[in-house]
């Protein structure tokens, strides 16, 4: 059947068959061009990655619908025989919502501070082009080489002197400060992609620097700004060191410390502990889903295009 169709395809519209000038040895090569090319190493790597990432996620989610006895008897890889939402009710009836609210507040304020400061600093570095602006940019780049673990004692002393210990502001300020260097670096790269003619056109129209920033730089840097917002939000949401050292009372506890407490509270109830982990992932995962395109564009350096 394939040969018949191949003959009909080679036959001209007037019905007169002309000699086939294509060498017989080249026919298999032409047929192979139409077939999809399988990248077996990439496919094998994808399957390995899917197994490494997908299997723990399956264990994590499936355990939340199991009872404690079912999880112990059937094992972590088994599907729940009788799915239940008792684990979710138990976690939500604890202090989980208080921890979640504190974490969301810290994350939102940190992201707002980082976006506001990094946009203004990035705009100043790109447009000023003086010795002072270069020094400011170099100081921010120096922050990339300083790990937060190396300055916990000075940060603790400064927060104590400011009488901010055991408050949410004590967590917000150092968390935002350590997110600024990489944020300024991302936004400087994004803002440098804006054409110089656009700045000159705004200057000819008599636009002030504030107007140029709000009407030209911010709209064209939205992908970089989204990237900075998501990165700073992830940094604040997953922060553990500063909440551990700078807060003490249960009313100011964040979600990461709350999960650490659940390790002791749900020591023999692994499904309840994994349920708290799943509920802590959901909000930041939703943020990533809504901003993933802008995040990828910003990381690829096409924010201003």
C-alpha positions as a Markdown table, in Angstrom:
| # | Residue | x | y | z |
|---|---|---|---|---|
| 1 | Unk | 0.0 | 0.0 | 0.0 |
| 2 | Unk | 2.8 | 2.4 | 0.8 |
| 3 | Unk | 4.4 | 1.6 | -2.6 |
| 4 | Unk | 1.1 | 2.4 | -4.4 |
| 5 | Unk | 0.7 | 5.7 | -2.7 |
| 6 | Unk | 4.3 | 6.5 | -3.4 |
| 7 | Unk | 3.7 | 5.8 | -7.1 |
| 8 | Unk | 0.6 | 8.0 | -7.2 |
| 9 | Unk | 2.5 | 10.8 | -5.5 |
| 10 | Unk | 5.3 | 10.6 | -8.2 |
| 11 | Unk | 2.8 | 10.5 | -11.1 |
| 12 | Unk | 2.3 | 13.9 | -12.9 |
| 13 | Unk | -1.2 | 15.5 | -13.2 |
| 14 | Unk | -1.5 | 14.6 | -16.9 |
| 15 | Unk | -1.3 | 10.9 | -16.1 |
| 16 | Unk | 1.9 | 10.4 | -18.1 |
| 17 | Unk | 4.5 | 8.8 | -16.0 |
| 18 | Unk | 8.0 | 10.1 | -16.3 |
| 19 | Unk | 11.1 | 8.2 | -15.4 |
| 20 | Unk | 12.0 | 8.5 | -11.8 |
| 21 | Unk | 15.2 | 10.5 | -11.7 |
| 22 | Unk | 15.7 | 10.1 | -8.0 |
| 23 | Unk | 18.4 | 7.5 | -7.3 |
| 24 | Unk | 17.2 | 4.4 | -5.6 |
| 25 | Unk | 19.9 | 4.7 | -2.9 |
| 26 | Unk | 18.6 | 8.1 | -1.8 |
| 27 | Unk | 14.9 | 7.0 | -1.2 |
| 28 | Unk | 15.4 | 5.7 | 2.3 |
| 29 | Unk | 17.2 | 8.9 | 3.2 |
| 30 | Unk | 14.2 | 11.0 | 2.0 |
| 31 | Unk | 11.8 | 8.8 | 3.9 |
| 32 | Unk | 13.8 | 9.1 | 7.1 |
| 33 | Unk | 13.6 | 13.0 | 6.9 |
| 34 | Unk | 9.9 | 12.8 | 7.6 |
| 35 | Unk | 10.2 | 10.7 | 10.7 |
| 36 | Unk | 10.6 | 12.3 | 14.2 |
| 37 | Unk | 14.0 | 12.3 | 15.6 |
| 38 | Unk | 14.0 | 10.8 | 19.1 |
| 39 | Unk | 16.5 | 12.1 | 21.5 |
| 40 | Unk | 17.0 | 9.0 | 23.6 |
| 41 | Unk | 19.5 | 10.5 | 26.1 |
| 42 | Unk | 17.3 | 13.4 | 26.8 |
| 43 | Unk | 14.2 | 11.2 | 27.2 |
| 44 | Unk | 16.1 | 8.9 | 29.6 |
| 45 | Unk | 17.3 | 11.9 | 31.6 |
| 46 | Unk | 13.7 | 13.2 | 31.8 |
| 47 | Unk | 12.5 | 9.9 | 33.1 |
| 48 | Unk | 15.2 | 9.8 | 35.7 |
| 49 | Unk | 14.4 | 13.4 | 36.8 |
| 50 | Unk | 10.7 | 12.6 | 36.9 |
| 51 | Unk | 11.4 | 9.6 | 39.1 |
| 52 | Unk | 13.6 | 11.5 | 41.5 |
| 53 | Unk | 11.1 | 14.4 | 41.8 |
| 54 | Unk | 7.8 | 12.7 | 41.2 |
| 55 | Unk | 8.2 | 9.8 | 43.6 |
| 56 | Unk | 8.7 | 12.0 | 46.7 |
| 57 | Unk | 5.8 | 14.2 | 45.7 |
| 58 | Unk | 3.6 | 11.1 | 45.3 |
| 59 | Unk | 4.6 | 9.9 | 48.8 |
| 60 | Unk | 4.1 | 13.3 | 50.2 |
| 61 | Unk | 0.6 | 13.8 | 48.8 |
| 62 | Unk | -0.6 | 10.2 | 49.2 |
| 63 | Unk | 0.3 | 10.1 | 52.9 |
| 64 | Unk | -1.9 | 13.1 | 53.7 |
| 65 | Unk | -5.0 | 11.0 | 52.9 |
| 66 | Unk | -3.9 | 8.0 | 55.0 |
| 67 | Unk | -4.6 | 7.2 | 58.6 |
| 68 | Unk | -1.6 | 6.7 | 60.9 |
| 69 | Unk | -2.3 | 3.0 | 61.2 |
| 70 | Unk | -2.8 | 2.6 | 57.4 |
| 71 | Unk | 0.5 | 4.4 | 56.7 |
| 72 | Unk | 2.4 | 2.1 | 59.1 |
| 73 | Unk | 0.8 | -1.1 | 57.8 |
| 74 | Unk | 0.7 | -0.4 | 54.1 |
| 75 | Unk | 3.9 | 1.6 | 53.8 |
| 76 | Unk | 4.6 | 5.0 | 52.2 |
| 77 | Unk | 4.2 | 3.9 | 48.6 |
| 78 | Unk | 0.7 | 2.4 | 48.9 |
| 79 | Unk | -2.4 | 4.1 | 47.8 |
| 80 | Unk | -4.8 | 4.9 | 50.7 |
| 81 | Unk | -7.5 | 2.2 | 51.0 |
| 82 | Unk | -9.9 | 4.6 | 52.8 |
| 83 | Unk | -8.9 | 8.2 | 51.9 |
| 84 | Unk | -9.6 | 10.6 | 54.8 |
| 85 | Unk | -9.3 | 14.4 | 55.4 |
| 86 | Unk | -8.8 | 13.9 | 59.1 |
| 87 | Unk | -5.1 | 15.0 | 58.8 |
| 88 | Unk | -6.1 | 18.3 | 57.2 |
| 89 | Unk | -8.7 | 19.0 | 59.9 |
| 90 | Unk | -6.2 | 18.2 | 62.6 |
| 91 | Unk | -3.5 | 20.5 | 61.2 |
| 92 | Unk | -6.0 | 23.4 | 60.5 |
| 93 | Unk | -7.3 | 23.1 | 64.1 |
| 94 | Unk | -3.8 | 23.7 | 65.5 |
| 95 | Unk | -1.8 | 27.0 | 65.3 |
| 96 | Unk | -1.1 | 26.4 | 61.6 |
| 97 | Unk | -3.3 | 29.3 | 60.4 |
| 98 | Unk | -1.5 | 31.7 | 62.8 |
| 99 | Unk | 1.9 | 30.6 | 61.5 |
| 100 | Unk | 0.6 | 30.9 | 57.9 |
| 101 | Unk | -0.7 | 34.5 | 58.4 |
| 102 | Unk | 2.6 | 35.6 | 60.0 |
| 103 | Unk | 4.6 | 34.0 | 57.1 |
| 104 | Unk | 2.4 | 35.6 | 54.5 |
| 105 | Unk | 2.7 | 39.0 | 56.2 |
| 106 | Unk | 6.5 | 38.7 | 56.4 |
| 107 | Unk | 6.7 | 37.5 | 52.7 |
| 108 | Unk | 4.5 | 40.3 | 51.4 |
| 109 | Unk | 6.4 | 43.1 | 53.2 |
| 110 | Unk | 9.8 | 41.7 | 52.3 |
| 111 | Unk | 8.8 | 41.5 | 48.6 |
| 112 | Unk | 7.5 | 45.0 | 48.7 |
| 113 | Unk | 10.6 | 46.4 | 50.3 |
| 114 | Unk | 12.9 | 44.5 | 48.0 |
| 115 | Unk | 11.0 | 45.5 | 44.8 |
| 116 | Unk | 10.8 | 49.2 | 45.8 |
| 117 | Unk | 14.5 | 49.5 | 46.8 |
| 118 | Unk | 15.9 | 47.4 | 44.0 |
| 119 | Unk | 14.0 | 49.3 | 41.3 |
| 120 | Unk | 15.2 | 52.7 | 42.5 |
| 121 | Unk | 18.8 | 51.6 | 43.1 |
| 122 | Unk | 18.9 | 49.8 | 39.7 |
| 123 | Unk | 17.5 | 52.9 | 37.9 |
| 124 | Unk | 20.1 | 55.1 | 39.7 |
| 125 | Unk | 23.0 | 52.8 | 38.8 |
| 126 | Unk | 21.9 | 52.6 | 35.1 |
| 127 | Unk | 21.2 | 56.3 | 34.6 |
| 128 | Unk | 23.6 | 58.1 | 36.9 |
| 129 | Unk | 26.8 | 56.5 | 35.5 |
| 130 | Unk | 29.1 | 58.4 | 38.0 |
| 131 | Unk | 31.7 | 57.2 | 40.4 |
| 132 | Unk | 29.3 | 57.3 | 43.3 |
| 133 | Unk | 26.7 | 55.1 | 41.5 |
| 134 | Unk | 29.4 | 52.6 | 40.5 |
| 135 | Unk | 30.6 | 52.4 | 44.1 |
| 136 | Unk | 27.0 | 51.8 | 45.3 |
| 137 | Unk | 26.6 | 49.0 | 42.7 |
| 138 | Unk | 29.9 | 47.4 | 43.8 |
| 139 | Unk | 28.8 | 47.5 | 47.5 |
| 140 | Unk | 25.6 | 45.7 | 46.6 |
| 141 | Unk | 27.6 | 43.1 | 44.6 |
| 142 | Unk | 29.8 | 42.6 | 47.7 |
| 143 | Unk | 26.7 | 41.4 | 49.5 |
| 144 | Unk | 26.5 | 38.4 | 47.2 |
| 145 | Unk | 29.7 | 37.1 | 48.8 |
| 146 | Unk | 28.5 | 37.4 | 52.4 |
| 147 | Unk | 26.4 | 34.5 | 53.7 |
| 148 | Unk | 23.8 | 35.2 | 56.3 |
| 149 | Unk | 25.3 | 32.7 | 58.7 |
| 150 | Unk | 28.4 | 34.8 | 58.9 |
| 151 | Unk | 26.6 | 37.8 | 60.3 |
| 152 | Unk | 24.0 | 36.4 | 62.6 |
| 153 | Unk | 25.6 | 37.6 | 65.8 |
| 154 | Unk | 26.0 | 41.3 | 64.6 |
| 155 | Unk | 22.4 | 41.2 | 63.2 |
| 156 | Unk | 21.2 | 39.8 | 66.6 |
| 157 | Unk | 23.0 | 42.7 | 68.5 |
| 158 | Unk | 21.6 | 45.4 | 66.1 |
| 159 | Unk | 18.0 | 44.0 | 66.4 |
| 160 | Unk | 18.3 | 43.9 | 70.2 |
| 161 | Unk | 19.7 | 47.5 | 70.3 |
| 162 | Unk | 16.7 | 48.6 | 68.2 |
| 163 | Unk | 14.3 | 46.9 | 70.6 |
| 164 | Unk | 12.9 | 44.8 | 67.8 |
| 165 | Unk | 13.6 | 41.4 | 69.2 |
| 166 | Unk | 10.7 | 38.9 | 69.0 |
| 167 | Unk | 8.8 | 41.0 | 66.5 |
| 168 | Unk | 8.0 | 40.3 | 62.8 |
| 169 | Unk | 9.9 | 43.4 | 61.8 |
| 170 | Unk | 13.1 | 41.8 | 63.3 |
| 171 | Unk | 12.7 | 39.0 | 60.6 |
| 172 | Unk | 11.6 | 41.3 | 57.8 |
| 173 | Unk | 14.6 | 43.7 | 57.9 |
| 174 | Unk | 17.5 | 41.3 | 57.6 |
| 175 | Unk | 15.6 | 39.0 | 55.2 |
| 176 | Unk | 15.0 | 41.9 | 52.8 |
| 177 | Unk | 18.5 | 43.1 | 53.2 |
| 178 | Unk | 20.0 | 39.8 | 52.1 |
| 179 | Unk | 17.6 | 39.6 | 49.1 |
| 180 | Unk | 18.7 | 43.1 | 47.8 |
| 181 | Unk | 22.1 | 42.3 | 46.2 |
| 182 | Unk | 20.8 | 39.7 | 43.7 |
| 183 | Unk | 17.7 | 41.7 | 43.1 |
| 184 | Unk | 19.7 | 44.8 | 42.2 |
| 185 | Unk | 21.9 | 42.7 | 39.9 |
| 186 | Unk | 18.9 | 41.3 | 38.0 |
| 187 | Unk | 17.2 | 44.7 | 37.6 |
| 188 | Unk | 20.4 | 46.5 | 36.5 |
| 189 | Unk | 20.8 | 43.9 | 33.7 |
| 190 | Unk | 17.1 | 44.3 | 32.7 |
| 191 | Unk | 17.2 | 48.1 | 32.7 |
| 192 | Unk | 20.4 | 48.3 | 30.6 |
| 193 | Unk | 18.4 | 46.6 | 27.8 |
| 194 | Unk | 16.1 | 49.6 | 27.4 |
| 195 | Unk | 17.0 | 51.6 | 24.3 |
| 196 | Unk | 18.7 | 54.9 | 24.9 |
| 197 | Unk | 16.4 | 56.6 | 22.3 |
| 198 | Unk | 13.5 | 56.0 | 24.7 |
| 199 | Unk | 15.2 | 57.9 | 27.5 |
| 200 | Unk | 16.1 | 60.7 | 25.1 |
| 201 | Unk | 12.5 | 60.9 | 23.8 |
| 202 | Unk | 11.2 | 61.2 | 27.4 |
| 203 | Unk | 13.8 | 63.9 | 28.2 |
| 204 | Unk | 12.8 | 65.9 | 25.1 |
| 205 | Unk | 9.2 | 65.8 | 26.3 |
| 206 | Unk | 10.3 | 67.4 | 29.6 |
| 207 | Unk | 9.7 | 64.3 | 31.7 |
| 208 | Unk | 11.2 | 64.3 | 35.2 |
| 209 | Unk | 13.3 | 61.4 | 36.5 |
| 210 | Unk | 10.3 | 60.1 | 38.5 |
| 211 | Unk | 8.1 | 60.2 | 35.5 |
| 212 | Unk | 10.7 | 58.3 | 33.4 |
| 213 | Unk | 11.0 | 55.7 | 36.1 |
| 214 | Unk | 7.2 | 55.2 | 36.5 |
| 215 | Unk | 6.1 | 55.5 | 32.8 |
| 216 | Unk | 9.1 | 54.0 | 31.0 |
| 217 | Unk | 11.5 | 51.9 | 33.2 |
| 218 | Unk | 8.9 | 50.1 | 35.3 |
| 219 | Unk | 6.7 | 49.0 | 32.4 |
| 220 | Unk | 9.6 | 47.8 | 30.3 |
| 221 | Unk | 11.2 | 46.0 | 33.3 |
| 222 | Unk | 8.1 | 44.2 | 34.5 |
| 223 | Unk | 9.6 | 40.7 | 33.8 |
| 224 | Unk | 12.7 | 41.5 | 35.9 |
| 225 | Unk | 10.5 | 43.0 | 38.6 |
| 226 | Unk | 8.4 | 39.9 | 38.6 |
| 227 | Unk | 11.5 | 37.8 | 38.9 |
| 228 | Unk | 12.8 | 39.8 | 41.8 |
| 229 | Unk | 9.4 | 39.6 | 43.5 |
| 230 | Unk | 9.1 | 35.8 | 43.2 |
| 231 | Unk | 12.7 | 35.3 | 44.3 |
| 232 | Unk | 12.5 | 37.5 | 47.3 |
| 233 | Unk | 9.1 | 36.0 | 48.3 |
| 234 | Unk | 10.6 | 32.5 | 48.1 |
| 235 | Unk | 13.5 | 33.6 | 50.2 |
| 236 | Unk | 11.3 | 35.1 | 52.8 |
| 237 | Unk | 8.8 | 32.2 | 52.8 |
| 238 | Unk | 11.5 | 29.5 | 53.3 |
| 239 | Unk | 13.6 | 31.6 | 55.8 |
| 240 | Unk | 14.5 | 29.6 | 58.9 |
| 241 | Unk | 17.7 | 31.2 | 60.4 |
| 242 | Unk | 16.4 | 34.7 | 61.2 |
| 243 | Unk | 13.0 | 33.5 | 62.6 |
| 244 | Unk | 14.8 | 31.0 | 64.8 |
| 245 | Unk | 17.3 | 33.6 | 66.2 |
| 246 | Unk | 15.2 | 36.8 | 66.3 |
| 247 | Unk | 11.8 | 35.5 | 67.5 |
| 248 | Unk | 10.7 | 33.6 | 70.6 |
| 249 | Unk | 7.0 | 33.8 | 71.4 |
| 250 | Unk | 4.5 | 31.5 | 69.7 |
| 251 | Unk | 2.4 | 34.5 | 68.5 |
| 252 | Unk | 5.3 | 35.6 | 66.2 |
| 253 | Unk | 6.3 | 32.2 | 65.0 |
| 254 | Unk | 6.6 | 31.6 | 61.3 |
| 255 | Unk | 5.6 | 28.5 | 59.3 |
| 256 | Unk | 9.1 | 27.1 | 59.0 |
| 257 | Unk | 9.5 | 27.0 | 62.8 |
| 258 | Unk | 5.9 | 25.7 | 63.2 |
| 259 | Unk | 6.8 | 22.8 | 60.9 |
| 260 | Unk | 9.9 | 22.2 | 63.1 |
| 261 | Unk | 7.6 | 22.0 | 66.1 |
| 262 | Unk | 5.3 | 19.6 | 64.4 |
| 263 | Unk | 8.2 | 17.2 | 64.2 |
| 264 | Unk | 8.0 | 16.8 | 67.9 |
| 265 | Unk | 4.2 | 17.2 | 68.2 |
| 266 | Unk | 3.4 | 14.6 | 65.5 |
| 267 | Unk | 6.4 | 12.4 | 66.1 |
| 268 | Unk | 4.4 | 9.2 | 65.7 |
| 269 | Unk | 1.9 | 10.6 | 63.2 |
| 270 | Unk | 3.8 | 11.0 | 59.9 |
| 271 | Unk | 0.7 | 11.6 | 57.8 |
| 272 | Unk | -0.2 | 14.7 | 59.9 |
| 273 | Unk | 3.3 | 16.0 | 59.7 |
| 274 | Unk | 3.3 | 15.6 | 55.9 |
| 275 | Unk | -0.1 | 17.3 | 55.7 |
| 276 | Unk | 1.4 | 20.4 | 57.4 |
| 277 | Unk | 4.2 | 20.3 | 54.9 |
| 278 | Unk | 1.7 | 20.1 | 51.9 |
| 279 | Unk | -0.4 | 23.0 | 53.3 |
| 280 | Unk | 2.8 | 25.1 | 53.7 |
| 281 | Unk | 3.7 | 24.5 | 50.1 |
| 282 | Unk | 0.4 | 25.4 | 48.4 |
| 283 | Unk | 0.4 | 29.3 | 48.8 |
| 284 | Unk | 3.9 | 29.8 | 47.4 |
| 285 | Unk | 3.3 | 27.2 | 44.7 |
| 286 | Unk | 0.2 | 29.2 | 43.5 |
| 287 | Unk | 2.3 | 32.3 | 43.4 |
| 288 | Unk | 4.9 | 30.5 | 41.2 |
| 289 | Unk | 2.2 | 29.2 | 38.9 |
| 290 | Unk | 0.8 | 32.7 | 38.2 |
| 291 | Unk | 4.2 | 34.3 | 37.8 |
| 292 | Unk | 6.2 | 31.5 | 36.2 |
| 293 | Unk | 6.3 | 33.1 | 32.7 |
| 294 | Unk | 7.5 | 36.4 | 33.9 |
| 295 | Unk | 10.0 | 34.6 | 36.1 |
| 296 | Unk | 11.5 | 32.6 | 33.3 |
| 297 | Unk | 11.6 | 35.6 | 31.0 |
| 298 | Unk | 13.4 | 37.6 | 33.6 |
| 299 | Unk | 16.0 | 34.9 | 34.3 |
| 300 | Unk | 16.6 | 34.6 | 30.5 |
| 301 | Unk | 17.3 | 38.3 | 30.3 |
| 302 | Unk | 14.4 | 39.2 | 28.0 |
| 303 | Unk | 12.6 | 41.3 | 30.5 |
| 304 | Unk | 12.7 | 44.5 | 28.6 |
| 305 | Unk | 12.0 | 43.1 | 25.2 |
